Amino acid sequence: MDNIVPGSFQLMKKINTGLIIDVIRLKGPISRAEIAKILNLTPATVTNITAELINKNIIVESDLGQSTGGRKPILLKINADSYYILSVHIGSTRIRTAVLNMESKIIDKITVKTTPNTTYEEALNIIKDGIEELVKENEINKEKLLGIGIAAHGIVDAEKGKIVYSPNYGWKNKDIRTDIEKIFDVPAFLDRDVRAMALSESWYGAGKYVDQFISVKIGYGVGMSLINNKQQMRGYTDGFGEFGHTKVCFDGPLCSCGNRGCIETFSSEKAVERYAAELGLEKDCMAIHELSLKGDERAISAINRASEYLGLAVANLINTFNPQLIVLGGDLIDVNDYYLNGTIENAKKYALPDLFESCEIKRADTKGDAIIKGAAVLVLDNLFDNI
């Protein structure tokens, strides 16, 4: 007993609680006996911890399971509608707000288009109006709000809750977490949009089944997140993932970062629009997508050209990190097979063969709602870590 460190029982209980919640989230409805078997915990430990979680309304007893002899076991699951989460996605061309339940099911959402001239103060008002409307229209009891998850494009300091630099809007050093908490008086959590997308896939998509994967978000910019053993790689100053600003040539179009030759200027949705314009097709990327479905050769050519560079970029990730899985997400690649298939074909062309064969490349399972769901996970992750 002399070797027991003070607080070690509390730490072990916290770890076990997190593990139990994770098993219920992934495999529920599930019996206490199955949880104990999966986690190699004693039945008493599982019974005590699940009793506390039931008292806190985090989980509930649901149906009876199949009996292998004797009484049927009582199954446990996450109590989906016990609390609610508010999500905010500050994208490069729009701001989305949403209300979700404990399983990150979207109950309602609002989208407002923005422009490069949208100020930070205007964005705060869009968020405020959106959240207030969602709470009112869906009759959400404010006592049941767990918090607000914010996913923003650009560079953020997640620990300090600041948007360090938002390239499309030109914002710098905005203390958005403090500002949101002052308005709504609930905890707020911030991270980059691509990391939110990765969290969504880790909890609800293909990332559930692997220990390591890379998430690549392709919008007007290109970013990446790497999850290893369910943990985000963040970098020394929280700047990991500015993959879109790796260089593929010494010149090229001017990037939002002020340099030239960045991969995102050749492979992003903005690049698709530029390639189409060079062919006389002045449309946004989703209109280009619709035309590609109708066989428009200019639209198909523009998308294929961007996919070649995106495939090269993905090949570089495969050669550098040797991942088990790469998940691709974004408005265009979520729906356009030319973009997706061209990217995979070119990744195969440029990656080392053995490394390519060991890596699966696919669309994000959570598709267009990945970032909104991931922003909700920021809140849930903190809740489950602090129960």
Phi, psi and omega in degrees: 000336182296339184273357182284125180281134177305135180087354184292327177296317179296320179296315180296321178296319179297317179297314181296323178298315178299319179295319180295316178300319181297318179294317179296319180297318185277325190240359183292157357294139186213147182277161177298321181296320179294321178299313180300320181292315182297318186265357182057044177252160177287149176305324180296319179298314180296317180298315182294315183290318180293329176297318178295320180293325176293318179298327179273002176070017180281321177234163177223157171279135183242236185283171172273139179273181178285137179269140173256019184126122184096199183290148176289136181286148174275131183265151180245147176211164175295137178278089193303318188255022179285326179219170181227155179235142174256135181240144177229129173241114176264094180270181184283341181230002182197160173238127179244138172237148183207157172242134185228160176266189186291345176259015181060029171281127182283121179273320180197154179208158181227137178238132177234126179288147178235173175230167176301342180270358179297122181278164178299319180296320177296321178297317177301320179293322176298316179296314181300311181297319181296313181294317180298321178293318180297316180296317182290310186293330182259008175051049180275124176289122184298337177292342181261009178274120180281325183165184181236124175260131183239124175245125185232145175283160180095201182261128179232158170251098186297321183295318181272350179073034184242142166276110183286314179205127177248101190298324183286335181252343181079013179287146177223135173052057179260122184276069190291326180298312179298318181296318180291319180295326177294323182287317191250348177058039171225157180297143177235150182224139187235143168201174179290152182298322181292329176288325175297318177300317179296319177299318179301316179291326180292324182271321191236352185242211185296335181292347178300331193256004181230157179274331182223132173204161178247135175250128178241122178256127180242109174231229172288341171238182177228128178223166180219158173222142177241123176252126181233122184053043177069011180245138177287135168280129188242336183085167186299318181246027179069022184256010182299136172111003178283054186294329181296345182256014166286149190260142175243354174198171183272347177231218181104184182298150177291130180267162178297340179280350180100350179260176175238155177090007180290143184299329182291336178287347180253340192236353188275178175297325177296324177294320177302315180296321180292316179298319179295319180297323178297337179262009178088015182247093183271084183222160172280169191295327181286329173291323176296320176302311181299320179292325179296326178293336179268004176089013179296118186293327179293317179296315180297318180297317180297317180292317180297323180296316178295323182293332178295316179290322179295322176298320176299317180297316179295322177300320178297322177295317180298315182291332183274316190252345181051054184282159175282329186211140169237125181254129181250134180214153180156162185305314185281313184289340176296332189237345188255116183287331176299316182294312182294307185294323177296321178297314181295317180298318181284330173298318178297322181295321189258343181277159172295131189306313183296321180289323178297317183295334181271001184242128174269135177242127183207167173291154172297131179296325184275354171045230190298340181260009186302315185287320177298316178294321179295324176297323176294323179296329175304320179287313182297320180301316179293319179300310184292333177286340187242015177288000000 
